[in-house]
């Protein structure tokens, strides 16, 4: 207390002189290991109004805190180093620039601040160019590429990722090539286009070849996750569940939160598709709690919310699931994370439908389809088409009398849409099938064909229903989705 009182009596220049004296004494004391005192040194030099001396120690402190996974502390150090550099027009070495931005962009990736990474990368082009010969420059390009991808700017993403790979190939930098390949896998999975499966697996083969026997948990985790994601897009749900357990167990055994979070996503999402919603909620909850970064945490929560919506018959699940999805959307928007749209748009429409607001829910799902098609997320669009088809199917087959409240809330929708529910359902299933066939999304095709069979059966077109089921059954030579295969076989048995 007395030290504080004495300090408060000092004039501004005296305070600065005192901080400068302390900083110089610390430099002498830690001459052989300055990184250990980097944060304290940075603080005293900053308080002494000595930015040229403060910035190098701020960068060192940022790297040290990043290595300790103290992301908030690392972010403060890098942010302050950048601010001082800008405000005082400091000239940094290429090594300092590369260290600053490679570390800061990694922090922003963990925090899902992709918009900020893109903004910095574009505004600091000239400064970053002076670091082009530094080994960390390829990492900067790789992190910028992933940020562009998450920002839904895929052409710019590919340009940076290809640049990182080119540097790696020219210099023999294995890490640069792997980071670039992982980024390209993000593109292939976020906007799956025809041939995505082959391209993704070529990238997987290249990464595994570069790693050899190296167990590198970071690279192995993300390579395995994107491999699982490509299987999920295909509709092959058993494989990602098994691989997800391997990742989850690895994370728990090695205390690597990234493996726990992404492993939990593999398990939870694919268990949800297998209609094991309780298990999906369990693993999504565990993943959200253990997740090391904001993206894996948001994805875990989104899967948990979706699984709760899909088990809305459980008391409280509809309300809790809706709240979780809304919270994920709000968090993503606050971080300027455009990829959050893929997580929340369709489920929020589904939540509205389940809550009885059918007309608005359908409009929201249609908007989700438009947004997905705009960015090239054909998988998301196809799933939303199936959701709409199932909603129209429910409208045409439901034997429950609507309540007065539902009639009041959906009067215009029921008058306009209900008479055409069968044709609307078929149109949505056909749209999903077309997308599924274009991109080899076999699960989408099977589910949509099954939906068409139910519509045909309701229209008493038994031959068409049987033909749709036979066509759906053929899909399972490519994928393992036991619950859907069993459902289709049971439906076909009725025609024997």
N, C-alpha and C positions, 0 to 999 in steps of 0.2 A: 504494500500500500504506500509506504514511504517513498519507494523508488518511483512509483507512478506520480506521486505528488511533486517530487523533485523534477522528474522529466517534464511535467506539465508547466513548470516555471521557466523552462529553457526557451530562448528565442528560436525562431525557425532555423536560422543559420547554425546555431549551437546544436540543435537536434541533428541536422544533417551532418555536421562535423563529427558528432558522437557516433552516428550510424556508420560513417566512413571509417572511423577509427576501429570500431568493432569488426567491421567486415575485413579490414586489412589484418587484424589480429587473428581472425578465424582462418584467413588464407594461409598465414604462417603456420598455424597449429595443424591445419589439415593439408599441408603442402603436398603430401604424397597420396592423399585420398580425398580430393576436393568434392567428389560426387557425394560423399556421405553428408556433407554440410551444404549441399547445393541450395536447398530450399531456404535455409537460414541466411546464407550468403546473398542469395537473390533478394531476399526481403530487406536486408540492411543496405545493399547497394541501391535498391529502388528507393528506399526511404531517404537515402543520402543524395538523391537526385543525380545518380551516376548511371544512366541507362546503358551506356556502352559496356559497363562492367556487369550490370544486372542481367542483361539479355542472355549471355552465354550460360549463366548459372540457372536462369529460368528454364532454358531449354533442357539442360542436364536434369533439373528437378522434374520436369515433365516426363522425360524418358524414364527416370527412376520410378516415379509414381505409376506410370503405365505398366512397367514390368511387375510392379506389385499389385496391379489391377485396381489401383486407387484412381478411378476414372475422373471423379470430380476434381481431385487435387491436380491430376495431370492436365485436365482441361483448363483450370485456372492458371497454371504455369505457362502453358503454351499460348493461351489467350493474352496474358499479360506481356509475354515476350513479343508477340505480334503487334500489340497496341503500342508498346514503347518503340518498336522498330518503325512503325508507321508515323507516330507522332514526332519522333526526332529524326526521321529520314536517315536511319542508320544503314550502313552498308555492311551486310553480313557476308561471310564466306559461303561458297557453294556447299561446303560440308554442313555449316550451321543451318542454311536454308533447307537442305535435304532432311536434316535431322528434325527440324521444327515441323515441317509439313508432313513428313512420313508419320511422325508420332501423333500429331494433332489429327490428321485424317483418320488414323486408326481409332483414336478416342471417339471421334464423331461417328465412325461406323458402329462401334459398340453402343453408342447412345442414340443411334438411328437419326442422326442429324445430317441426312444426305443432302438436303437442300443447301445447308451451310457449306458442305464440302464443295459442291458444284459452284456456288457463288465465289468461294475463295479461289478455287482452281482457275476460274475464268478471269477473276480480277487480278490475280498475281502471276499472269502468264510470263511477263518479262522477268520477274524475280525468280520464278521457278526455272526458267531457261538457263540461268547461271549455275544451276545445280545439275544440269543434264549429264555431266560426267561422273557424278557421284553414284556409287552402287545402289543407294536408296531411291534413286530417281524412278527406277522401274516399279518400285513399290508404290510410289506416289501415283504413277499412272494407273496401276492396278486398283488402288483404292478409289481414285477418281472414276475409273470405269464402273466399278460396282455402284458408286453413288449415282452416276448417270442412269444406270440400269434401274435402281430403286426409284429414281425420279422419272421413270418411264421415258427416258431419252435414249433409245436403244442404239441408234446409229452412232451417236457420240460415245456411248459406252463401248461399243465394239472398236472404235478408233483407238481409244486409250488402252484397251486390253490387248489389242493386236500390237500396239506400240511396246507394251511391257514384254510381250512374248518375243518380239523382234530384238529387243535389248538383251534378253536372256539368251537367245540363240547366238547373238553376235559375241557376247562376252562369256558364254558358258555358265551363266547364272541360273542354276536350277530353280531357285526360289522365284525368280521373276517369271519363268515359264509357267510354273505351277500356279502362281497367283493369277496370271492372265487366263490360264485354262479354267480355273475355278470361277472367275468372273464370267467367262463365256458360257459356262454351265448355268449360271444364274439367268443369263439371257434366254438360253434354250428352254429353261423350265418356266420362266415368267411369261414368255410369249411363245409357247410351243407352236411351231409351224411344220408343214410337211418335211419329213426327214429329221426332225428333232431327235428321235430315238437313236438313229445311227450317229449323228454328230455328237450327241452327248456321250455315247459309249466310246467313241473314238477319243474324246477328251479324257474320259476315265482311264482308258488304256494307256494314254500318254502319261498321265499323272502317276499311275501305278508303276509304269516303267521307270520314270525318273526317281521315284521313291525307293524302289527296290525293296530291301529289307528294313528300311528306316521306318520305325513305328510312329513317327511324327504325329502326335495326337491332334494337333490343329488341322493339318492337311488331311489326315485320314478322316476326321470327323466331317469336314465339309464335303469332301469327295463322296463319302458314303451317304450323306444327307441328300445331295443332289442326285445321286444314283437312285435313292429311294423315291425321291420326288418324281423322277422320270417314270418309275414303275407305277406310282400312284396315278399319274396322268394317263398312263396306258390302261389302268383299271386292274392292275395286278397287285392286289392288296396284301396277300400273305407274305410276300418277300419283304416289303418294307417293315412289317411288324416284327419279323425275325431279326432283321438288321437293326431295327430301332432298339430292340432289347440288348443287342451287342453294344451299341453306342451308349445306352443308358447305364449299363453295368460298367463299361469302361470309365465313364465319367465318375461314377460313385467310387470305383476302385482307385482312381488316380486323382480324385478331387478336382476334375476338370469340368467346370460348370457348363462349358459349351457343349460337351458331349452329352451331358444330362439333358440340357434344354432341347437340343436338336434331336436327340434320341427319343425324348418324350413326344415330340411332335410327330415323328415317324410312327410311333405306336398309336398315339391318340387319334390322329387323323384317319389312319387306316382301320382302326378298331371302330371308329364312328361309321365309316363306309360299310363295315361288316355288321353294323347295327348293335354293336356291343357298347352301348352308350355309357353305361356305368363305368366300365373299364377306361373308356376314352376320357371321361371326366376325371377319373383318378390320376391318370398319367399326365393329362394336360395341367392339372393343378400342381402336381409335383414338378413338372417342367417349368411352370411359371414361377414357382417359388425358388427354384435353383438356378434359373437362367442367368447367364453372365451378361447378356446384352439386351437392349430394348427390343430388338427385332424378334429374337426367339421368345422373349417374354410375351410380346404382343400376339405372336402367332399362337403360342400355347393358350393364351386367354381367349383368342378368337375361336379356336377349336373347342375349348371348353364351353363357351357360350353357344356355339352351334350345336354341340352335343346335347346341351340342356334344352335347346329349342326342339330338337328332334325327339326328345323324351318329355315333351310338354305335358304328358298325362301325369307325370310325377308332380305333386303339389309344390308350387313355388318355382319350378324349373323355368316356366315361360317368363316370369317376371325377372328372375335372376339372370337368365341367359340374355334377355334383351338388354338389361342394364350393363352386363359385361361387354357385349358387342358395342353398345353406345360409348362406353368408357374407352374402349380400344380405339374407336374412331376419333374421339376427342383428343386422345393422347397423340395419335398419329398426325392429326391436323396441327396440333400445337408444335410438333417437331418439324413441320413442313415435310412430312414423309408421305409422298403421293401413293406409294405402294399400299398404304392402308386401305385404299378403296377396294382392292382385291379381296381384303379380309372381311369387310363389313357390309358392302352395299347389298349383295344378295341376301345374306342372313337377316339384315334389318327389314327387308321386304317380306321375307318369310315370317318374321316375328309379328309384323303388322297383320298378315293374313291369319296367323294362329290366334291373334288377339281379337279377331272378328272384323278387322278393317280390311276386307278383301280387296276392294277397288284400289285403295291407296297402296296396299302391299303389292299388288300386281304392277301398278305403275312404277313402283320403286324397282322391282325386279327387271322390268323392261329397260329402265334406265341403266341398271347394272349391266345388262346385255350390251347396250349401246357403248357404254364406257369400256367394257372388256374388248369389244370388237375394235374400238378406236385404237387401243394400245396393242392389239394383236394377241390378247389373252384368250385364245380359242377354247381352252379348257374351261375357264371361268364362264364364258358365254354359253358353252354347251350345257354345263351344270345348271345354269339359270334357266335355259330352255326346258330342261327336264323338270325343274321345280315348277315352272309355269304349267307344263303339261300335266303334272300330278295334281296341281290345284284345280285346273279345269276338270280333270278326271273326278276329283272329289265332288265338285259342284254337280256333275251329271249323274253320279252314282249314289250320292248321299241319301239315305232314307230318313235322316233326322229332319224334323221340321225346324226351320230357322226361327230363332226367338224374335220377338218384336223389336228388340234393340238392334239385332243384326240386320233385320229388314230395313230399319230406319237408316242405319249407317251405310248400307250397301244398295239402297233402292235403285239408283241409276245404273250401278254395275249389273245388278240382277236383271233389270229390264233390257239392258243393252247386250249383255254377254251370255247370260244363262241359256237362252234359246240356241246359241251356237257353241255351247261348251264342247260338244263332241268334235266338231271341226276345228275348234281352237286347240284342243288337246292334241289332235293328230298333227296339226301344223307345227306345234312346238316340238313334238317328238321327231317329226321329220327334219326340222332345223337342226336338232341335236345330232341326229344320225348323219346328216350331211357333213357337219363339222367333225364328228367322230371318225368318219371314213377318210376324210382328208388328212387327218393327223395320226391315224392308227390309234385312236382312243377307244380301244375295244370295250372297255367297261361302259362308256357312254353309249356306244352302239347297242350293247346288250340290254341296258336298262331302258333305253328309249324304245327298242323293239318290244320289250315286255309291256311297256306302257301302251304301245299301239295295240298289242294283242288284247289287253283289257278293254280298250275302247271298242275294238271290233266285236268282242264278245258281248259288250253291252248293246251293240247295234245288231246283234244276232247274225253277224257275218262270221260264222264259225270257221269257214275255210280260210279266210284272210287271217283270222286270229291264229290258227294252227300254223300257217305259213310263216307268220312273224315269229312265232316261238321256235320253229325249226331253224330259222335264220339266226335267231339269237343264240341258240344252242351251239351253233358252229363257231361262235366267237371264242368259246372257252378252250379252243386248242392253243390260243395265244396267251391266256391269262389264268390266274387262280383267284376266283372270287366265289367261294363256296356258297354263301347265302343266296346270291343271285342265281347261281347255277341250279341250286336245289329248288328255288322258286319256279324257275322256268321248266325244270323237269317235272315238277308236280303239276303245273298247268298243262303240260303236254300229255301227261298220263290220262287226263280226263277225255282225251280224244282217241285213246287206244280202244 
